[in-house]
C-alpha cells in the first residue's frame, strides 16, 4: 500500500476532524481563548494571566472532550470548579457552564466564518476509499455531523464516532483510545489493522495506547518533535505528502 504511504496490513483509516479534515482547530483555539480569558480576568483580577491559544491549547485542550479540556486547563492554574450538568447555562461557574460558553462561541464563529476543508486530506481520503480501505471520522466535537455536511464530506466516512456518540456509549475521550477503538470495532477491524490520523498530542497518546497499526501525525502548527514524542510513526504537514511518497511507511 505504498501509494498511500501506509503499511500493507492496514485495512481502515480513522481520521480526526479539527486540524486534520477541517481548518477549524484555529477557530476552536480562538473560542477557548475568549472563554478562558473572560473567566480568568473575572477570577484573577490584576493577576490575570491570559490563555495561550497555542501552548495552552495544544497542551491542555486540543483533542479532548469539551469538559475534559475545561477541567485540565483550569487544573493547570490551580482552579477547581463543580462539574455541574451538561445543560448548565453558559454563564454558570461550573465545568459544564464554561464548556457550554465555549461551544456557543465556536458555533457563532463557524456560522459567521464558515468551515474550510484541507483539500490534501480530502484527496487522500478519496484515494484511501478508492483502494478499498474503510474510513471513520473520530472527533470529540458534538458538532461533527453539521461540520461534515457543510463541506459535503459525510459521504466519505463509513463510521462516525463523535462527541454525541461518545456520550451515548459512555466512551472516555482522548488521550484515552476508546473512541478510536470503537471506530475500529464498528468497521470490523482490529486496532492493529487501523491507522490513526491526528494533529493533537492527545490524539497521538490515544493512538499509541490503543496499539493501532500505524499513527500519522499531522503537523499544522510546528510541533513535529512533540508529535513523534507522543507516539507518531510518521509526521507530515499535509496528508497529500503521503500520496507523493514523502512520509509513508517503508
C-alpha positions in Angstrom: 0.0 0.0 0.0 3.0 2.3 -0.7 0.9 4.5 -2.9 -1.0 5.6 0.3 2.1 5.7 2.5 0.7 3.0 4.8 1.8 -0.5 5.9 0.3 -3.3 3.8 -1.5 -4.6 6.9 -3.8 -1.6 7.2 -7.5 -2.1 6.3 -9.0 1.0 7.8 -8.2 4.7 8.4 -9.5 6.7 11.4 -9.4 10.5 10.9 -9.7 13.2 13.5 -11.8 16.2 12.3 -10.5 19.5 13.6 -7.0 20.2 12.2 -6.9 17.0 10.1 -10.0 17.2 7.8 -11.1 20.8 8.5 -9.4 24.1 9.3 -11.4 24.5 12.5 -8.7 24.0 15.1 -7.8 27.7 14.9 -11.5 28.6 15.4 -11.7 26.3 18.4 -8.5 27.8 19.9 -9.9 31.3 19.5 -13.2 30.3 21.2 -11.3 28.7 24.0 -9.1 31.8 24.5 -12.1 34.2 24.6 -13.9 31.9 27.0 -10.9 31.3 29.4 -9.7 34.9 29.3 -13.1 36.2 30.3 -13.3 33.6 33.1 -9.7 34.2 34.4 -9.9 38.0 34.2 -13.0 38.0 36.4 -11.5 35.5 38.8 -7.9 36.7 39.0 -8.3 40.5 38.5 -4.9 42.3 38.4 -3.1 38.9 38.5 -4.8 37.8 35.3 -2.6 35.7 33.0 -4.3 35.0 29.6 -4.8 31.7 28.0 -2.2 30.9 25.3 -4.0 29.9 22.2 -1.0 27.9 21.0 0.8 26.4 24.0 -2.1 26.1 26.4 -4.4 24.9 23.7 -2.0 22.2 22.5 -1.1 21.0 26.0 -4.5 21.0 27.8 -7.4 21.3 25.4 -6.7 20.1 21.8 -8.4 16.8 21.0 -10.0 16.4 24.4 -13.8 16.3 25.1 -15.0 19.8 26.0 -15.5 19.2 29.7 -12.1 17.5 29.9 -10.5 20.5 28.3 -12.0 22.9 30.8 -11.1 20.7 33.7 -7.5 20.0 32.6 -6.6 23.7 31.7 -8.1 25.1 34.9 -6.3 22.5 37.0 -3.0 23.8 35.4 -3.9 27.1 37.0 -4.8 25.6 40.3 -8.6 26.1 39.8 -11.3 23.6 40.5 -14.9 24.1 39.6 -18.0 22.0 40.4 -18.9 19.7 37.4 -22.5 21.0 37.0 -24.6 19.3 34.4 -24.5 19.2 30.5 -27.4 21.6 30.3 -25.9 24.3 32.5 -26.3 27.9 31.1 -23.1 29.3 29.6 -22.6 31.8 32.4 -22.7 29.1 35.1 -19.5 28.9 37.1 -19.2 25.1 36.5 -17.1 22.9 34.3 -20.1 22.3 32.0 -21.1 26.0 32.1 -17.6 27.1 30.9 -17.6 24.4 28.3 -21.1 25.5 27.0 -19.9 29.1 26.7 -17.0 27.9 24.6 -19.4 25.9 22.4 -21.7 28.9 21.9 -18.7 30.9 20.7 -17.4 28.3 18.4 -20.8 27.8 16.8 -21.0 31.6 16.3 -17.6 31.7 14.7 -18.4 28.7 12.4 -21.7 30.3 11.3 -20.0 33.7 10.6 -16.7 32.5 9.2 -17.7 29.2 7.6 -15.8 25.9 7.6 -13.0 25.2 5.2 -11.6 21.7 4.5 -8.0 20.7 3.9 -8.0 19.8 0.2 -5.0 17.5 0.6 -6.9 15.5 3.2 -10.0 15.2 1.1 -7.9 13.9 -1.8 -6.1 11.5 0.5 -9.5 10.1 1.8 -10.8 9.7 -1.8 -7.6 7.7 -2.6 -8.0 5.6 0.5 -11.5 4.7 -0.4 -10.6 4.0 -4.0 -8.2 1.4 -2.7 -11.0 -0.3 -0.8 -10.0 0.8 2.8 -12.7 1.6 5.3 -12.9 5.0 6.8 -14.1 6.6 10.1 -14.3 10.1 11.5 -13.3 10.2 15.2 -13.8 13.5 17.0 -14.7 14.8 20.4 -16.9 17.5 18.8 -20.6 17.3 19.2 -20.9 19.3 16.0 -19.1 16.8 13.8 -22.1 15.9 11.6 -23.0 19.5 10.9 -19.4 20.3 10.0 -19.1 17.3 7.7 -22.3 18.2 5.9 -21.2 21.8 5.5 -18.2 20.6 3.4 -20.1 17.8 1.7 -17.8 15.2 3.4 -20.3 13.0 5.3 -20.3 10.5 2.4 -16.5 9.9 2.9 -16.9 8.1 6.1 -18.4 4.6 6.8 -18.5 5.3 10.6 -18.8 8.4 12.8 -17.7 8.4 16.4 -18.1 11.9 17.7 -19.0 13.7 21.0 -22.6 12.7 20.6 -21.9 9.0 20.1 -19.2 9.0 22.8 -21.7 10.4 25.3 -24.3 7.9 24.3 -21.9 5.0 24.7 -20.1 6.5 27.7 -16.7 6.4 25.9 -13.9 8.4 27.6 -12.3 10.8 25.2 -8.7 11.3 24.1 -6.0 10.8 25.3 -7.8 7.5 26.1 -8.1 5.3 23.0 -11.7 4.3 23.4 -13.3 6.4 20.7 -10.7 5.2 18.1 -11.1 1.6 19.3 -14.9 1.9 19.0 -14.5 3.2 15.4 -12.3 0.2 14.5 -14.7 -2.2 16.1 -17.7 -0.6 14.2 -15.6 -1.0 11.0 -15.0 -4.7 11.8 -11.2 -4.4 12.0 -8.6 -5.0 14.7 -6.7 -2.0 16.1 -3.5 -3.4 14.5 -5.3 -3.1 11.1 -6.2 0.6 11.5 -4.3 3.8 11.1 -5.0 6.9 13.3 -4.6 10.3 11.7 -4.3 13.1 14.3 -2.9 16.6 14.8 -3.4 16.7 18.6 -0.9 15.4 21.1 -3.8 13.8 23.0 -4.7 12.0 19.8 -1.1 10.7 19.5 -1.4 9.4 23.0 -4.7 7.7 22.1 -3.1 6.1 19.0 -0.1 4.8 21.0 -2.1 3.4 24.0 -4.6 1.8 21.7 -1.8 -0.2 19.9 -3.0 0.8 16.5 -1.1 -0.5 13.5 0.1 3.0 12.4 -0.2 6.5 13.7 0.1 9.5 11.4 0.7 12.9 13.0 -0.4 16.0 11.0 1.7 19.0 12.0 -0.2 22.2 11.3 1.5 24.3 14.0 5.2 23.3 14.0 5.1 20.6 16.7 6.7 17.7 14.7 9.0 16.7 17.5 6.2 16.7 20.1 4.0 14.6 17.8 6.8 12.0 17.5 7.4 12.1 21.2 3.7 11.3 21.8 3.6 8.3 19.6 3.5 9.2 15.9 5.1 6.7 13.5 5.3 9.4 10.8 4.6 13.2 10.7 3.5 15.1 7.7 2.4 18.7 7.2 -0.4 17.6 4.8 -1.8 14.2 4.0 -1.2 14.8 0.3 2.5 14.2 1.2 1.7 10.5 1.8 0.3 10.2 -1.7 3.5 11.8 -3.0 5.6 9.2 -1.1 7.3 11.7 1.2 6.3 10.4 4.5 5.0 6.9 4.1 5.9 3.5 5.5 8.8 1.6 4.1 
